[in-house]
Amino acid sequence: MADDFFYKKVEAYKKGKELTKQVYHLLKDFPPYETYALSDQLRRAAISIPSNIAEGMGRMSIKERLHFIEIAYGSLTEVTCQMDIAESLGYITRQELQDIEESASEVGRIMSGLRKSLIQKQNINN
Protein backbone atom coordinates (compact mmCIF):
# COMPACT_ATOMS: atom_id res chain seq x y z
CA MET A 1 0.00 0.00 0.00
CA ALA A 2 2.82 2.44 0.86
CA ASP A 3 4.06 2.25 -2.74
CA ASP A 4 0.75 3.77 -3.86
CA PHE A 5 1.82 7.23 -2.74
CA PHE A 6 3.10 9.13 -5.78
CA TYR A 7 4.98 11.76 -3.76
CA LYS A 8 7.53 9.14 -2.66
CA LYS A 9 8.75 8.97 -6.26
CA VAL A 10 9.19 12.75 -6.55
CA GLU A 11 12.86 13.73 -6.40
CA ALA A 12 12.11 16.96 -4.52
CA TYR A 13 10.43 14.93 -1.78
CA LYS A 14 13.33 12.48 -1.54
CA LYS A 15 15.94 15.23 -1.31
CA GLY A 16 13.79 17.26 1.08
CA LYS A 17 13.51 14.24 3.35
CA GLU A 18 17.29 13.80 3.28
CA LEU A 19 17.78 17.44 4.23
CA THR A 20 15.34 16.98 7.11
CA LYS A 21 17.37 14.03 8.38
CA GLN A 22 20.54 16.11 8.09
CA VAL A 23 18.97 18.91 10.18
CA TYR A 24 17.68 16.46 12.80
CA HIS A 25 21.15 14.94 13.10
CA LEU A 26 22.68 18.36 13.82
CA LEU A 27 19.98 19.27 16.34
CA LYS A 28 21.21 16.50 18.67
CA ASP A 29 24.15 18.72 19.61
CA PHE A 30 22.21 21.95 20.22
CA PRO A 31 22.14 23.16 23.83
CA PRO A 32 19.17 21.95 25.92
CA TYR A 33 17.91 25.49 26.46
CA GLU A 34 17.22 25.70 22.70
CA THR A 35 14.82 22.73 22.84
CA TYR A 36 11.72 24.93 22.78
CA ALA A 37 13.22 27.78 20.78
CA LEU A 38 15.59 27.46 17.82
CA SER A 39 15.65 23.64 17.84
CA ASP A 40 11.87 23.42 17.81
CA GLN A 41 11.57 26.02 15.07
CA LEU A 42 14.19 24.23 12.95
CA ARG A 43 12.44 20.89 13.39
CA ARG A 44 9.13 22.36 12.27
CA ALA A 45 10.66 24.18 9.29
CA ALA A 46 12.67 21.14 8.18
CA ILE A 47 9.76 18.70 8.43
CA SER A 48 7.60 21.19 6.54
CA ILE A 49 9.71 20.81 3.40
CA PRO A 50 8.94 17.18 2.49
CA SER A 51 5.52 17.37 4.14
CA ASN A 52 4.35 20.21 1.92
CA ILE A 53 5.82 18.58 -1.17
CA ALA A 54 3.92 15.40 -0.31
CA GLU A 55 0.71 17.28 0.37
CA GLY A 56 1.04 19.25 -2.84
CA MET A 57 1.59 16.15 -4.92
CA GLY A 58 -1.54 14.71 -3.35
CA ARG A 59 -3.66 17.58 -4.66
CA MET A 60 -5.53 17.27 -7.89
CA SER A 61 -5.24 20.82 -9.18
CA ILE A 62 -1.95 22.19 -10.44
CA LYS A 63 -2.69 25.50 -8.74
CA GLU A 64 -2.86 23.73 -5.37
CA ARG A 65 0.28 21.75 -6.12
CA LEU A 66 2.14 24.97 -6.89
CA HIS A 67 0.88 26.53 -3.67
CA PHE A 68 2.32 23.72 -1.54
CA ILE A 69 5.63 23.72 -3.44
CA GLU A 70 5.91 27.43 -2.68
CA ILE A 71 5.23 26.79 1.01
CA ALA A 72 7.94 24.10 0.98
CA TYR A 73 10.35 26.56 -0.62
CA GLY A 74 9.60 29.10 2.10
CA SER A 75 10.38 26.47 4.73
CA LEU A 76 13.62 25.65 2.92
CA THR A 77 14.64 29.30 3.15
CA GLU A 78 13.68 29.34 6.82
CA VAL A 79 15.93 26.34 7.50
CA THR A 80 18.94 27.97 5.85
CA CYS A 81 18.35 31.20 7.79
CA GLN A 82 18.06 29.39 11.10
CA MET A 83 21.12 27.27 10.42
CA ASP A 84 23.05 30.45 9.63
CA ILE A 85 21.96 31.76 13.03
CA ALA A 86 22.95 28.45 14.66
CA GLU A 87 26.41 28.74 13.15
CA SER A 88 26.70 32.32 14.41
CA LEU A 89 25.83 31.08 17.90
CA GLY A 90 28.43 28.30 17.71
CA TYR A 91 25.91 25.43 17.67
CA ILE A 92 27.20 24.09 14.36
CA THR A 93 30.49 24.46 12.53
CA ARG A 94 31.10 26.48 9.39
CA GLN A 95 31.49 23.21 7.48
CA GLU A 96 28.18 21.87 8.80
CA LEU A 97 26.49 25.09 7.67
CA GLN A 98 28.09 24.76 4.23
CA ASP A 99 26.90 21.14 4.00
CA ILE A 100 23.34 22.18 4.89
CA GLU A 101 23.45 25.07 2.42
CA GLU A 102 24.66 22.75 -0.36
CA SER A 103 21.86 20.29 0.36
CA ALA A 104 19.33 23.12 0.56
CA SER A 105 20.54 24.55 -2.76
CA GLU A 106 20.08 21.16 -4.40
CA VAL A 107 16.57 20.81 -2.96
CA GLY A 108 15.77 24.35 -4.10
CA ARG A 109 16.94 23.67 -7.65
CA ILE A 110 14.87 20.50 -7.83
CA MET A 111 11.80 22.25 -6.42
CA SER A 112 12.30 25.09 -8.90
CA GLY A 113 12.35 22.57 -11.75
CA LEU A 114 9.22 20.90 -10.39
CA ARG A 115 7.53 24.29 -10.13
CA LYS A 116 8.44 25.18 -13.72
CA SER A 117 7.12 21.83 -14.91
CA LEU A 118 3.83 22.38 -13.09
CA ILE A 119 3.50 25.89 -14.51
CA GLN A 120 4.04 24.50 -18.03
CA LYS A 121 1.33 21.89 -17.44
CA GLN A 122 -0.96 24.59 -16.09
CA ASN A 123 -0.37 26.76 -19.18
CA ILE A 124 -1.04 23.84 -21.53
CA ASN A 125 -4.30 23.03 -19.73
CA ASN A 126 -5.54 26.64 -19.83
Backbone bond lengths (Angstrom), bond angles and torsions (degrees), N, CA, C in turn:
res aa  C-N    CA-C-N  psi(-1)  N-CA   C-N-CA  omega(-1)  CA-C   N-CA-C  phi
1 M - - - 1.447 - - 1.532 110.80 -
2 A 1.329 118.07 -39.47 1.461 121.78 -177.02 1.525 111.58 -60.42
3 D 1.326 117.88 -27.68 1.458 120.73 179.71 1.521 112.39 -73.38
4 D 1.329 117.04 -8.03 1.455 121.59 -179.57 1.522 112.38 -76.06
5 F 1.317 117.95 -12.57 1.453 120.74 -176.10 1.531 110.21 -86.52
6 F 1.324 115.34 110.53 1.459 123.02 -176.30 1.519 112.69 -57.84
7 Y 1.328 117.57 -38.77 1.467 120.41 -174.65 1.519 112.57 -57.17
8 K 1.333 118.09 -26.98 1.462 120.86 -178.84 1.520 112.23 -66.77
9 K 1.326 116.81 -17.35 1.464 121.28 178.69 1.529 112.14 -93.61
10 V 1.317 116.90 -7.39 1.469 121.81 -177.29 1.525 109.17 -80.66
11 E 1.318 116.02 124.85 1.474 121.01 -175.85 1.527 112.22 -59.89
12 A 1.318 117.35 -36.93 1.471 120.46 178.82 1.526 110.42 -61.26
13 Y 1.318 116.71 -39.70 1.466 120.59 177.65 1.530 110.47 -64.25
14 K 1.319 116.28 -48.02 1.469 120.58 -178.17 1.527 111.29 -58.76
15 K 1.321 115.94 -47.24 1.475 119.91 -179.07 1.522 111.44 -70.40
16 G 1.328 117.15 -35.34 1.461 120.76 176.04 1.516 111.74 -63.61
17 K 1.320 115.91 -38.71 1.465 120.97 177.44 1.526 110.54 -65.79
18 E 1.317 117.09 -40.64 1.470 120.61 177.33 1.526 111.26 -62.96
19 L 1.323 116.91 -41.61 1.458 120.48 177.20 1.530 110.47 -62.37
20 T 1.309 116.88 -40.55 1.462 121.11 178.23 1.526 110.44 -60.42
21 K 1.310 117.06 -43.75 1.465 120.75 177.49 1.525 111.04 -62.43
22 Q 1.312 116.33 -39.65 1.469 121.69 178.50 1.534 110.26 -61.81
23 V 1.321 116.93 -44.43 1.469 121.52 178.71 1.523 109.95 -63.84
24 Y 1.319 117.71 -47.34 1.465 121.51 -179.72 1.525 111.11 -58.23
25 H 1.324 116.33 -39.83 1.467 120.49 179.13 1.530 110.78 -60.63
26 L 1.330 116.54 -43.15 1.464 120.44 -179.38 1.532 112.16 -70.12
27 L 1.299 117.05 -30.97 1.467 120.62 -177.89 1.526 112.74 -65.28
28 K 1.324 117.42 -20.86 1.469 120.90 179.11 1.524 111.98 -59.27
29 D 1.340 116.58 -27.93 1.460 120.82 -176.36 1.530 113.71 -99.39
30 F 1.324 117.81 4.55 1.466 120.15 176.70 1.527 109.13 -71.78
31 P 1.320 117.60 151.41 1.468 119.86 179.14 1.537 111.46 -63.34
32 P 1.324 116.62 147.87 1.474 120.42 -178.56 1.526 113.51 -57.15
33 Y 1.325 117.73 -32.17 1.468 118.80 -178.16 1.526 112.36 -69.77
34 E 1.321 118.00 -9.29 1.471 121.20 176.09 1.528 112.57 -91.62
35 T 1.340 116.89 -1.52 1.460 121.09 -175.95 1.524 112.14 -51.48
36 Y 1.321 117.36 -44.97 1.462 120.25 -176.30 1.517 112.40 -103.47
37 A 1.305 116.74 15.73 1.463 121.18 178.95 1.528 108.49 -123.93
38 L 1.321 117.72 -107.46 1.452 121.73 -174.92 1.534 112.12 -60.30
39 S 1.313 117.83 -42.44 1.476 120.23 -179.39 1.522 111.03 -60.70
40 D 1.310 116.12 -45.93 1.462 121.03 -179.40 1.531 110.72 -63.70
41 Q 1.316 116.33 -43.67 1.464 120.79 179.64 1.525 110.71 -63.70
42 L 1.323 116.94 -41.51 1.471 120.85 178.41 1.523 111.40 -64.77
43 R 1.318 116.65 -41.60 1.469 119.93 178.19 1.527 110.31 -59.33
44 R 1.322 115.93 -47.72 1.462 120.00 -178.30 1.526 111.79 -64.65
45 A 1.329 117.19 -41.81 1.468 120.25 179.53 1.528 110.66 -66.65
46 A 1.326 116.86 -43.28 1.468 120.55 -178.36 1.526 111.38 -64.79
47 I 1.318 117.10 -45.50 1.466 120.31 -177.92 1.524 110.75 -69.12
48 S 1.327 116.20 -23.42 1.464 121.11 179.20 1.529 112.10 -67.66
49 I 1.309 117.04 -27.37 1.475 119.96 -177.28 1.533 111.12 -63.08
50 P 1.341 119.36 -64.00 1.469 117.60 -179.74 1.525 112.72 -68.26
51 S 1.330 116.84 -29.47 1.470 119.48 -179.60 1.523 111.74 -63.89
52 N 1.321 116.72 -43.80 1.463 119.52 179.58 1.525 112.26 -72.43
53 I 1.313 116.96 -32.39 1.470 119.07 174.56 1.524 108.83 -63.65
54 A 1.331 116.43 -46.17 1.467 120.49 179.19 1.523 110.94 -60.79
55 E 1.329 116.43 -46.88 1.456 119.07 -179.24 1.524 111.26 -62.77
56 G 1.318 116.22 -42.14 1.462 119.66 178.41 1.511 112.73 -61.10
57 M 1.322 116.71 -42.78 1.460 119.98 -179.24 1.534 111.34 -69.08
58 G 1.326 116.03 -18.39 1.457 120.31 177.03 1.518 113.38 -84.82
59 R 1.307 117.00 -6.14 1.471 121.38 179.57 1.517 109.95 -86.32
60 M 1.301 114.93 150.22 1.461 119.64 -178.20 1.529 112.94 -83.31
61 S 1.324 117.05 -36.79 1.462 117.98 -176.23 1.526 110.44 -87.75
62 I 1.303 115.11 145.00 1.462 121.14 178.97 1.520 109.80 -65.47
63 K 1.310 116.65 -37.91 1.460 120.85 178.76 1.529 110.62 -57.20
64 E 1.329 116.83 -44.58 1.464 120.18 178.20 1.524 111.33 -67.28
65 R 1.309 117.10 -39.96 1.463 120.45 177.69 1.523 110.64 -58.61
66 L 1.322 115.50 -45.88 1.469 120.63 178.51 1.529 111.28 -60.34
67 H 1.308 115.92 -41.63 1.466 120.71 -179.84 1.530 110.76 -57.75
68 F 1.319 116.97 -46.14 1.465 120.28 -178.10 1.527 112.22 -72.21
69 I 1.326 117.77 -32.07 1.466 120.37 174.85 1.526 109.29 -64.36
70 E 1.320 116.68 -39.66 1.462 120.59 178.82 1.529 111.39 -66.76
71 I 1.309 117.62 -37.13 1.472 120.53 175.37 1.527 109.55 -63.81
72 A 1.329 116.62 -44.19 1.468 121.15 178.39 1.524 111.08 -59.77
73 Y 1.333 116.18 -39.66 1.465 119.89 179.10 1.524 110.83 -65.64
74 G 1.323 116.97 -39.15 1.456 120.73 175.84 1.514 111.67 -61.02
75 S 1.325 116.65 -40.92 1.464 121.16 177.67 1.522 111.15 -66.00
76 L 1.323 116.32 -36.78 1.464 121.08 176.96 1.528 110.22 -60.73
77 T 1.311 116.47 -44.28 1.459 121.32 178.16 1.521 110.69 -64.02
78 E 1.321 115.68 -39.69 1.469 120.72 178.16 1.532 110.92 -61.00
79 V 1.317 117.08 -42.81 1.465 121.21 178.65 1.523 110.85 -60.98
80 T 1.321 117.53 -45.63 1.464 118.78 -178.34 1.525 110.80 -65.73
81 C 1.315 117.40 -37.84 1.468 121.19 177.26 1.527 110.54 -62.39
82 Q 1.305 116.26 -48.11 1.464 120.54 -177.30 1.522 112.21 -68.22
83 M 1.310 117.38 -33.46 1.459 119.87 175.89 1.523 110.83 -69.80
84 D 1.323 116.77 -34.42 1.468 121.02 174.64 1.534 109.43 -61.86
85 I 1.312 116.45 -42.67 1.464 121.07 176.83 1.530 110.09 -63.99
86 A 1.331 116.87 -43.39 1.465 121.14 179.38 1.527 111.32 -59.74
87 E 1.321 115.83 -38.97 1.473 119.18 177.81 1.528 110.16 -67.20
88 S 1.316 116.61 -40.25 1.474 120.69 178.51 1.525 111.64 -62.51
89 L 1.317 116.23 -31.44 1.467 121.56 179.77 1.533 112.84 -86.12
90 G 1.336 116.74 -4.39 1.455 121.06 178.80 1.520 114.45 83.63
91 Y 1.332 117.60 15.59 1.470 121.04 -179.90 1.514 112.33 -80.63
92 I 1.335 116.80 -27.49 1.455 122.25 175.94 1.529 107.78 -133.84
93 T 1.305 115.34 160.50 1.462 120.34 -179.84 1.533 110.32 -83.21
94 R 1.309 114.99 166.80 1.469 121.09 176.01 1.520 109.82 -59.96
95 Q 1.334 116.65 -40.45 1.466 120.63 179.84 1.532 111.25 -65.70
96 E 1.317 116.98 -40.35 1.471 119.97 178.21 1.530 110.23 -63.44
97 L 1.325 116.89 -39.85 1.460 120.36 176.35 1.528 110.22 -62.94
98 Q 1.322 116.96 -44.58 1.467 120.19 179.04 1.526 111.08 -60.93
99 D 1.335 116.60 -40.46 1.469 120.61 178.64 1.531 110.93 -62.66
100 I 1.325 116.08 -44.14 1.467 120.70 178.36 1.528 109.83 -63.42
101 E 1.322 116.57 -44.38 1.467 120.11 -178.79 1.527 111.78 -64.12
102 E 1.336 117.12 -36.97 1.469 120.42 176.37 1.523 110.69 -64.58
103 S 1.325 116.33 -45.59 1.465 120.25 178.09 1.523 110.57 -62.61
104 A 1.319 116.55 -43.49 1.464 121.37 -179.68 1.530 110.67 -63.64
105 S 1.318 117.14 -39.69 1.467 120.41 177.92 1.521 110.89 -62.16
106 E 1.323 116.00 -41.75 1.465 120.12 178.49 1.528 110.43 -63.17
107 V 1.325 116.67 -46.22 1.466 120.68 178.61 1.526 109.52 -60.60
108 G 1.314 116.60 -43.09 1.461 120.85 179.64 1.519 112.65 -61.41
109 R 1.322 116.59 -42.63 1.474 120.34 178.28 1.522 110.89 -62.93
110 I 1.315 115.88 -42.97 1.470 119.98 -179.57 1.530 110.24 -66.11
111 M 1.334 116.52 -42.96 1.466 119.67 178.42 1.525 110.70 -64.51
112 S 1.316 117.30 -37.19 1.459 120.95 177.83 1.526 110.50 -62.73
113 G 1.321 116.74 -42.39 1.461 121.15 176.90 1.520 111.49 -63.51
114 L 1.327 116.11 -41.51 1.466 120.54 177.65 1.523 109.96 -62.82
115 R 1.312 116.07 -43.23 1.468 121.30 179.59 1.531 110.57 -61.05
116 K 1.330 116.42 -45.80 1.472 120.28 179.44 1.527 110.88 -61.64
117 S 1.316 116.03 -41.37 1.459 120.86 178.35 1.535 111.27 -62.11
118 L 1.315 116.08 -42.30 1.466 119.84 178.63 1.524 111.46 -66.43
119 I 1.322 116.95 -38.89 1.465 120.81 178.56 1.536 109.82 -64.09
120 Q 1.334 116.53 -41.01 1.467 119.73 177.58 1.522 110.99 -62.05
121 K 1.321 117.04 -42.73 1.469 120.91 177.77 1.522 110.27 -62.90
122 Q 1.315 115.75 -40.82 1.465 121.02 179.90 1.531 109.96 -63.08
123 N 1.316 116.60 -42.95 1.477 121.01 -179.98 1.526 111.98 -66.82
124 I 1.308 117.20 -35.26 1.470 121.82 178.58 1.528 109.31 -68.21
125 N 1.333 116.54 -39.52 1.463 121.02 -176.85 1.530 113.19 -77.99
126 N 1.317 116.93 -12.62 1.486 119.38 -178.86 1.499 112.21 -92.65
